[in-house]
Amino acid sequence: MSASAMQKNLTGYTVSTHFVRLLTDYALARGLPPALLLARQGLDPAALDNPEGRVAFADYARLLDGLAVELDEPHLGLSLGATARVAHLGTSGLAQMACSTVQELLPRMARYNSLVMDAFEDDLAVDGDELILRWRRRIPDDVAISGHHAELNFALTQSLIPQFTGEQIFPTRVCFRHPAPADPAPLLDFFQCEVRFDQPVDLLACDAQVLKRQLHAPDPLTLQMLDRICEQQLQALEALHEPDWLLACKQVITRSLRDGQPEFALLIEASGLEGRQLRRKLSERGLNFRGLVDACRQDLASIYMQDTSLGLVDVAMLLGFSEQSAFQRAYRRWTGESPGSARSRLLG
């Protein structure tokens, strides 16, 4: 794929300047002036002046790969992850730091991931004794990216959680989509577990007991405030990415949930697309009708739960659940905690 075609396929995906500074901070520590690094990659240093700004993902990817070449570090992602700090995650990092347990922290890491980088998404699941973090692409599969991205993501996870808890985590296995490097020893030494390559998905698994670990500085009131800020930032960011047809579908789903279950036919009418076209466009975003409804419910749940004048039964009804138990199961799947626990935490 040509550079111009790749740039087109990555249009709209961005990275926070907080996170780009992880690269420039590391470059400076290695004796490479950030301005020189940025200039060599054709980037304007002024792009990082706004602490709440965003940088095009294509530019970030070029900067990451260019830094690896400049410093001759084939596993630059590991070094970057090991030096990352909460400040590199912006508001979402502060929200994670204010949590009480890792079980509170990880769902926020997954939900607020887009505030840091919206080209990927985290998916968390507990399977038996294992906690599994899957890192999925939002960018098209035909866009080739280096292995630095996934290696940085998992190195970041393994490095930041000990900063919050004071205890190292030890993965049970790590899987990468990219091919095996010429020398996998640095990866084996870093993760201290089985590492596989050429896998269907980027994945890190560890003992599910890590969810019970306590954080150093839990602050429920600060967390409540930071959650509101992150949700506002997330909604503003998502609005920039969503085409009119998707916004129309979400509006229909939101209205329909109050009266029961949404119908696909209503989405077809609102979007102005044929059924086959709508299914294809949803599929291109990794969605289907059921998944879109579930995503809307999750977004609405985060808003309704903040309104303490609404009882949990009211929230369940507004989300279109016919039974309270169904809402409880869904909320636990979304956040890792029960609605009752979440509401108690919000009430302090």
N, C-alpha and C positions, 0 to 999 in steps of 0.2 A: 504494500500500500504506500502511495506517495505521501510526502510530508503534508501536502496541501489537503489530500483526502483525509488523512488522520486528523488534521486540525479541524476539518469540517465535522467529523464524527464526534469530536470531543467538545464541540461548541456548547456552551451553557454550563459545563461542569467547572466548579471552582474550588479553591483551597483558601482557607483563612490566612491572613498575613501573620497571625500568631504562629501558625504551624510552619509557614515558609521560613520564619526566623529560626526555626530549629536547624535548618540547613545553613543559613548564613552565620548563626552563632557557632556552629561546629567548624565551618570554614575558617572563621576568625581564630578559633582556638588552635587550628592547625597551621596558622600563619598565612592564610589566604584571605586578603581583604575582601569583604562582601561586595563592595562596589565593583571590584575587578572581576569577581566571579559572575555577578549579574551582567556586567557589560559583555563578557565573553560569550554569554548565552543570549545576547541580544535583548536583555531586559533592562528596564529603567529602574534604578535604585529608588526613585521616588514612589514606586508602586507599593513599597512597604512602609511608607510614612504614616498611612492611616491605620491605627491599631485595630479598627473594626472593618478594614477593607478586605477584598477578595482578589485573588490572583487566578487567572485562567489555569485550569488543570493541565492543559497542554504545555503551558510555560513552566509550571511546577515540575512536570515530568521531565522536561528538557533540562531543567536546573538540577534535578536529582541525579539524572544519568550523567550530566556534565561534571558534577562534583565528584562522582565516583571515578571518572576518568582523570580529572585534575589531580586527585589525591591517590590514584592508583589503588583504590579499595574495592575489590570485587564483591565484598559483602558490606557495603556502606550502610545498608539498612540496620544491621546489627549495632554498629557503632552509634548511629543516630538514636536508635531506640534506647540504648544504654545511657545516653546523655540527656534525654528528654526530661523536662520538668513540667509541672502543672501549668505554668504560665504559657507554655506552647499550645495548650488546649483552649485557652480563653475562658469564657464564662462556663462552658461545659465542664472544664477541668475543676473549676471552683465548686460546681454543683456536686461532682463526684467526691471531692475531698470532704464535703459537709455531710456525707451519708454516714449512717451508723454501722452498716455491715457491707461486705462485698455483695451480698444479695440485693441490697439497695443500690449499690454502685453500678453493677454490670448492666442492668436494664437502661440506666441513664446513659452509660457509655454507648450502648447500641442505638438508643433513640436519638441522642444528640450528635451522633457521628457526623451527620451532614453539616453541622455547624463548623466542623473542622475540615472535612473533605466530603463532597457529595457525589463523588464518582464511584463510591463503594458503600456497602451497608453491612452491618453486623447482624448475625442471627444467632441467638442463644438458645440452647436446649439442654435439658438434663436427661441423660440416657443411662439408666441404672446408676452406677456409682460414678459416672463421668459427667463433667460439665463440658459441653462442646460449644466452641465459638467458631462459627463459619463466617468467612469474609467473602462476600459476594460482589461481583462487578455490577455496576449500573451502566457502565460504558459498553458499547457494542463488543461482542466477542471477537469480531474480526479486527479490532484495534490491538496491535501488539504492544505490550508494555513490558518493561524489564522486571526481573524478580526482586529488585530493590524494594518495590512497593509492599509486597506481601511480607517480606522479611522485616521491613521496618514496622509494619502494623503489629506483628506478633512480638517483636522485640520490645515495642512500646508497651504492649499489654503486660508483658512479663516484668518490665522494669518499673512501671508506674504503680502497680498494685502494692509492691513492697514499700514504696514511698508512703502509701496511705495506711498500711497496716503494720509495717515493721517486720513482716515475715516474707521470705522468698517463696514464690510459687514454683512448682516443679511439674511441667507438662508430662503427660503420659505418652503423648505422640503429637507430632506436627506434620501436616501434609501441605505440599505446595503444588500449584498448578504448573509452575515453570519446570523445565528439565533440570536434571541433576547437574550441578556445577562440576568443573574439573576437579576441584578439591572441596568435598563437603565437610571436611573436618571442622572449619570454623562454626558451621551451623550445629554440628553434633556437640561441640564443646559449649556453645552458648545455651542450647536448650536442654542438654543433658538427658536426651531421650531419643526414641526412634524418630527419624526424619525421613519422610517419603517424598518423592518427586513425581511429576507427570500425573498428578491426581486430578479427579474431576472438580475439586473445589479446594480452596485454601482453608485450612482447618487447624485449630489448636484445641487439644483436649487436656483436661486435668482432673484431679480428684474433686468430686462435687462438694467435699467437705470445706473447700475454700470459701464457699458461700457463707459459712458461719463466722468467718473472721471479722473481728471488730476493727473499726478504723480509729485513728489517733484522735481526731478532732470532730466528732459528730456535732452538728449544730442544726437541729430541726427547723428553727425559725429562719435561719439563713438559707437553708436548703429550700424551704417553701418559696422564699423570695427569688432565689436563683432559678428554680423550676419555672416560675412565671416568666422570667426574663428569657430563658432558653426557649420556652414555648413560643413566645412572641417572635424571637429571632428565627425560629424554625418555620413558623407560618409565613413570615416575610420572605424567607429564602425559597420555600416551596412555591410560593405564588409566582416568583420570578421564573421558575422552571416549567410550570404547568401550562400546557396549551389550553385554548378556550374549550375544546371538546371535553377535556378531562375535568376542568373546573365545573362545567355544566353537569357532568355526571355526578360529581361529588355533591353539588347543590341538590340534585334530585334525591340522592341517597340520604342526605341529611334530613330533608323534608319527609321522605317516605318512612324513615326509621321511627318517627313519632307515631305513625299509624300502623306499624307492623313491618313486614318485610318488603324491601324494594324489589321491583321487577325489572328485568333486563330490557323489556320493551320500552319502559319509560326512559332508560338511558339512551336507547337508540333514537327516540324522538328528540330528546334534549340535545344530544350531540350533533344531530344532523347527519349522521353517518349510517350506512347500511350495517346490518348486524355482523356480517363477515368482516367489514372494515373495522368496526369497533373492536371485535375480538382480536384482530391482528394488531391493532394499535396498542391494546392492553398487553398483549403477549410481548410486544417489543419492549415494554417497560417491566417485563417480568411479572405481569399481573393477569388475573382473570376476573370474572364478575364477582365470584365469591371472595377472592383476595382483596378486591377493591372495597367491597362492603366491609370486610374485616378491618382494613386499614382506616377507613372512615370512622368506624366505631371506636378504634383505638384513639384516634385524634380527638374525637368528641369526648371520650371518657376522660382524657387528661384535662379537658376544659370543665366538664360538669363536676368532676371530683373537687376542683378548686372552689366551687360554689357550695359552701357548707350549709346554705339554706335548703339545698336539695338532699333529701334522704337517699339512701342507697337504693331503695325500691324505686324512687323517682328516677334515678340515674339509669337503672336497668330498663325502665319503661321507655325513657327517652332514646335509649340505644336500640330499642326494638326487640328486647329479650322478653319472651313470654314467661320465663321462670327466673327467679332470683339466682338459683343454682347455676344456670347457664351463664349468667353474667359473672358470677364468682369465678367459674372455671376460665372464662375468656380473659378476665382481668388478671388472674394469676399467670396465665400464659403470656400476656403482654408485658407484665411488669415484674413478675417473680414474687409478688406478694398479694394478699387478699385485699378486696376493697375495704373491709373493716379495718385492717391494719393500716392501710394507706390513709383512710379518713382519720383514724386516731392520731396518726403522726401529724397530719395537717392541723388538727385541733390542738397539738402540743401536749 
